[in-house]
Amino acid sequence: MSHTYKIIEIVGTSPISSDEAIKNAVKTAGQTLQHLRWFEVVETRGHLEAGLIAHWQVTLKIGFTLEPED
């Protein structure tokens, strides 16, 4: 069986960790998109305050399968 995938790019954020930012992004994407299949971390960055990490930002590519037309 073959599949056709659509890829989107999103940014997840978290004040806790980069892993939490990824989880937030995937969870939110799953609320509006169907058939999520994979993700790829494209970029990790953060916001600094007083020399400390205050917020994580992770850019993801998310792939999901398209439903075939009948």
N, C-alpha and C positions, 0 to 999 in steps of 0.2 A: 504494500500500500504506500503510495506516495502522498506527500503533504505539500501544501503551499503555505509559507510563513509570511507574516507581515512583521516588520521590526519597527518599534518606536523607541525614542530616547526620552527618558525622564530623569528627574533629579529627586532623590530622597534626602531628607534631613533629619538630624537628631542631635540633641545636646549631650546624649549619652555615649554613643560610639558609632563608628562607621558601619559595623554590623547591624546596629539598630536602624541606621539610615536606610540600609538595603532592605531590611524587613519592612519598614514603613512604606517604602516605594512599591515593593511587590504587593503588599496588602492593599494599598490604595488602588493600584492598577487593577487588581483582581475584583474590585468593587464595580468597575465599569467595563472591563474587557473580559471576554470569555476565552477559554482554551489556551491560557498561558502555558508555555512549554519550557522556556529557558530564559536566563538572563546573563549578561556579560557586564562586568564592571569596567567602565571606560575611563573614569577619572575619579580621584578622591581628593577632596580639598576641605579646608576648614576655615572657620572664622575665629580670629584671635581677639581676646580682650585682656589687657594688662599682661601680655606675654603668655597667656594660657589658652588652651583650646576651649572655646565657648560653644562651638557648634560644628558638627560634621555635615558635609555635603557630598553625596556620592551620585555620580552620573551613571546611569545604567542603560543598556540596550536590552529591551525585552522582546522576545519573539513569541508569537502566538499563531496558531493555525487558523486559517480562514475556512469558513463553512462553505462546502461546495453548493453551487446553485442547483436546484432540482430541474 
